[in-house]
């Protein structure tokens, strides 16, 4: 059964939704699924924009044939060679040997690495143009967003931007295609942020460069390879990407992340949360790093301005789930955050200094003027240290507002 939707006149979404895959890239949980987007233009020549993941290939192929309705497929533009978008390239060419594939030099090179057999090729680069009849296209390479080879394709006739992985999101479409058909803030902001921060977050400077290029383009519609199509309020999603890619917090607030073996460090984290709220600051979240997937932790770390890490000492080191969280922040290039550190230990507590060493390897990281050491469990001697940390965090937050 075919499932397609018209994006603009003569341009159709021919992708598919996936609720069967549990881990995106076999790492990130996607409890609400994900969409793999592909688009098909019916012009004097027909043009397919990217393919989909192998898991939804049959639905995708059915959608293509339904829209083509017996017409040949003249061109296939591959903006991004990652397998969740290009896996079905050979299957399309088997059914449509008449098709000419359009991609970048690096894109064609990657095709050979994935053992794709492409006979009819048209190699393009930034500044090149192409016409399918009534529609004219311009190509812009966007290296390291988030692979070396992607490009975006702009239909200069109607302002549709085929944006590769930029402006994408986790979460299946389930019948809705456009961002203006949903409550994006309520239902899509978190999966959109979690997608960006974990998949593209490391490459903020490259995204900033793309945003500068986009500012000069006559874009009216954004068609990403995952998630919803943007046809209204483009400034909203562009502003979000500007913040995320410049490592600017969305909100002045505090994220308290704790690791706790027997509950004592958790008790400290919960006390700190209460003390901060008592002081009038309610933009606050609390996470147990041992049972929260790192992709959610990273998303929240990009959202808020202040991060508190509360951690026991483990084998004279940082408790492993906390160490992994900090390592992910390093790997994804998080910057411009203010930290509070709480260490715990029954003997030789050292996790605070070790966490600081890891944080100091990152750029533009700061600390509130308070730290706390807990020896085994919270008591009347150490409670004032937690209250002092709450004071320091609240003071720092208010200076940033």
Residue pairs with C-beta under 8 A, 6 or more apart in sequence:
1 62
2 62
2 63
2 66
3 16
3 59
3 63
4 12
4 13
4 14
4 63
4 66
4 67
5 12
5 13
5 177
6 12
6 13
7 13
7 39
7 160
7 177
7 221
7 223
7 229
7 231
8 158
8 160
8 221
8 231
9 158
10 41
10 42
10 43
11 39
11 40
11 41
11 42
11 158
11 160
12 39
12 40
12 41
12 42
12 63
12 67
13 37
13 38
13 39
13 177
13 229
14 38
14 39
14 40
14 48
14 60
14 63
14 64
14 67
15 35
15 36
15 37
15 38
15 39
15 52
15 56
15 60
15 63
16 35
16 36
16 52
16 56
16 59
16 60
16 63
17 33
17 34
17 35
17 36
17 56
17 172
17 173
17 174
18 33
18 34
18 35
18 36
18 53
18 55
18 56
18 172
19 33
19 172
20 55
21 30
21 33
21 34
21 53
21 55
22 29
22 30
23 29
23 30
24 30
24 34
24 170
25 84
25 199
27 198
27 295
28 170
28 194
28 198
28 199
28 293
28 295
29 293
29 295
30 170
30 171
32 170
32 171
32 172
32 191
33 171
33 172
33 174
34 170
34 171
34 172
34 226
35 171
35 172
35 173
35 226
35 227
36 52
36 53
36 56
36 60
36 84
36 85
36 225
36 226
37 50
37 52
37 223
37 224
37 225
37 226
37 227
37 229
38 48
38 49
38 50
38 51
38 52
38 60
38 85
38 225
39 48
39 49
39 50
39 162
39 223
40 46
40 47
40 48
40 49
40 63
40 64
40 67
40 68
41 47
41 48
41 49
41 132
41 135
41 155
42 67
42 68
42 71
43 132
43 133
43 134
43 135
44 132
44 133
44 134
45 74
45 75
45 132
45 133
46 68
46 71
46 72
46 73
46 74
46 75
46 132
47 74
47 75
47 76
47 77
47 132
47 135
48 64
48 73
48 75
48 76
48 77
48 92
48 99
49 76
49 77
49 79
49 153
49 162
49 223
50 77
50 78
50 79
50 80
50 85
50 86
50 162
50 164
50 225
51 57
51 60
51 76
51 78
51 85
51 86
51 87
51 88
51 89
51 91
51 92
52 60
52 84
52 85
52 87
52 88
53 83
53 84
53 85
53 87
53 88
54 83
54 87
54 88
57 87
57 88
57 91
60 88
61 88
61 91
61 92
61 95
64 73
64 92
65 95
72 96
72 98
72 99
73 92
73 96
73 98
73 99
74 98
74 99
74 100
74 132
75 99
75 100
75 101
75 102
75 122
75 132
76 89
76 92
76 93
76 99
76 100
76 101
76 102
77 101
77 102
77 103
77 137
77 153
77 162
78 85
78 86
78 89
78 101
78 102
78 103
78 107
78 111
79 85
79 103
79 150
79 151
79 152
79 153
79 162
79 163
79 164
79 225
80 86
80 107
80 147
80 149
80 150
80 151
80 164
80 165
80 225
81 103
81 107
81 110
81 111
81 114
81 147
81 149
81 150
82 147
82 165
83 114
84 225
85 164
85 165
85 225
86 111
86 114
86 116
89 101
89 111
89 116
89 118
90 116
90 117
92 99
93 99
93 101
93 117
93 118
97 119
98 120
99 120
100 120
100 121
100 122
101 108
101 111
101 118
101 120
101 121
101 122
102 121
102 122
102 123
102 124
102 130
103 111
103 121
103 123
103 124
103 149
103 151
104 123
104 124
104 125
104 139
104 141
104 149
104 151
105 123
105 125
106 143
106 148
106 149
107 149
107 151
108 118
108 121
108 123
109 149
110 149
111 118
122 130
124 130
124 139
124 151
125 139
125 141
126 139
126 140
126 141
126 151
127 138
127 139
128 138
128 139
129 136
129 137
129 138
129 139
129 156
130 136
130 137
130 139
131 137
134 157
135 155
135 157
135 158
136 155
136 156
136 157
137 153
137 154
137 155
137 156
138 153
138 154
138 156
139 151
139 152
139 153
139 154
140 151
140 152
140 154
140 213
140 217
141 150
141 151
142 150
142 151
142 152
142 164
142 166
142 206
142 209
142 210
143 149
143 150
143 206
144 203
144 206
145 164
145 165
145 166
145 200
145 203
145 206
145 207
145 210
146 165
146 199
146 200
146 202
146 203
150 164
150 165
151 164
152 161
152 162
152 163
152 164
152 166
152 210
153 161
153 162
154 160
154 161
154 162
154 217
154 218
154 219
155 161
155 162
156 218
158 220
158 221
159 218
159 219
159 220
159 221
160 220
160 221
160 223
161 214
161 217
161 219
161 221
161 222
161 223
162 223
163 222
163 223
163 224
163 225
164 224
164 225
165 199
165 200
165 224
165 225
165 226
166 200
166 207
166 210
166 224
166 241
167 222
167 224
167 227
167 230
167 237
167 241
168 192
168 195
168 196
168 199
168 224
168 225
168 226
168 227
169 188
169 191
169 192
169 195
169 224
169 226
169 227
169 228
170 191
170 192
170 194
170 195
170 226
170 227
171 187
171 188
171 191
171 227
173 227
173 228
176 182
176 228
177 228
177 229
178 228
178 229
178 230
178 231
178 232
179 188
179 228
179 229
179 230
179 231
179 232
179 233
179 237
180 231
180 232
180 233
181 228
182 188
182 228
184 192
184 228
184 236
188 227
188 228
189 240
190 299
191 227
192 227
192 237
192 240
193 240
193 244
193 250
193 299
193 302
193 303
194 295
194 296
194 298
194 299
195 226
195 227
196 240
196 241
196 244
196 302
197 244
197 295
197 298
197 299
197 301
197 302
197 332
198 295
198 298
198 299
198 332
200 207
200 245
201 244
201 298
201 302
201 332
201 333
201 334
202 331
202 332
202 333
203 245
203 333
204 244
204 245
204 246
204 247
204 333
204 335
205 245
207 241
207 244
207 245
208 242
208 245
208 246
211 238
211 241
211 242
211 245
214 238
219 234
220 231
220 234
221 229
221 230
221 231
222 229
222 230
222 231
222 234
222 237
223 229
230 237
240 250
242 248
243 249
243 250
244 302
247 302
247 333
247 334
247 335
247 336
247 364
248 336
249 302
249 303
249 304
249 305
249 336
249 337
250 302
250 303
250 304
251 283
251 303
251 304
251 305
252 283
252 304
252 305
252 306
252 397
252 400
252 401
253 281
253 283
253 284
253 285
253 303
253 304
253 305
253 306
253 397
254 276
254 281
254 283
254 284
254 285
254 304
254 305
254 306
254 307
254 308
254 393
254 397
255 284
255 285
255 286
255 287
255 300
255 301
255 303
255 304
255 306
255 307
255 308
256 269
256 272
256 273
256 284
256 285
256 286
256 287
256 308
256 310
257 286
257 287
257 288
257 289
257 297
257 307
257 308
257 309
257 310
257 322
257 325
258 265
258 266
258 268
258 269
258 286
258 287
258 288
258 289
258 309
258 310
258 311
258 342
259 265
259 288
259 289
259 290
259 310
259 311
259 312
259 319
259 321
259 322
260 266
260 267
260 269
260 288
260 290
260 310
260 312
261 312
261 314
261 319
264 312
264 344
264 374
264 376
264 377
264 378
265 310
265 311
265 312
265 342
265 344
265 374
266 288
267 377
267 378
268 310
268 342
268 344
268 372
268 374
268 378
268 386
269 286
269 308
269 310
269 342
270 286
271 378
271 383
271 386
272 308
272 310
272 342
272 386
272 389
272 390
273 284
273 286
275 386
275 387
275 390
276 284
276 390
276 393
276 394
277 284
278 390
279 390
279 391
279 394
280 394
281 393
281 394
281 397
283 304
285 300
285 304
287 296
287 297
287 300
289 297
289 321
289 322
289 324
289 325
290 321
294 324
294 325
294 328
297 325
297 328
298 328
298 329
298 332
298 334
301 307
301 329
301 334
301 337
302 334
305 337
305 338
305 397
305 400
306 337
306 338
306 339
306 340
306 368
306 393
306 396
306 397
307 337
307 338
307 339
307 340
308 339
308 340
308 341
308 342
308 389
308 393
309 322
309 325
309 326
309 339
309 340
309 341
309 342
309 355
310 341
310 342
310 343
310 344
311 318
311 319
311 322
311 342
311 343
311 344
311 351
311 352
311 355
312 319
312 343
312 344
312 345
312 351
313 319
313 343
313 344
313 345
313 348
313 349
313 350
313 351
314 320
314 351
316 348
316 350
317 323
317 350
317 351
317 354
318 326
318 351
318 354
318 355
318 358
319 351
322 351
322 355
323 358
326 355
326 358
326 359
327 358
329 362
330 358
330 361
330 362
333 362
333 363
334 362
335 362
335 363
335 364
335 365
336 363
336 364
336 365
337 364
337 365
337 366
338 365
338 366
338 367
338 368
338 396
338 400
339 359
339 365
339 366
339 367
339 368
340 367
340 368
340 370
340 371
340 389
340 392
340 393
341 352
341 355
341 356
341 367
341 371
341 372
342 352
342 371
342 372
342 373
342 374
342 386
342 389
343 349
343 350
343 351
343 352
343 353
343 355
343 371
343 372
343 373
343 374
344 351
344 373
344 374
344 375
344 376
345 351
345 373
345 374
345 375
345 376
346 375
346 376
349 373
349 374
349 375
352 371
352 373
356 367
359 365
368 389
368 392
368 393
368 395
368 396
369 392
370 385
370 388
370 389
370 391
370 392
370 393
371 385
371 389
372 382
372 385
372 386
372 388
372 389
373 382
373 385
374 382
375 382
378 386
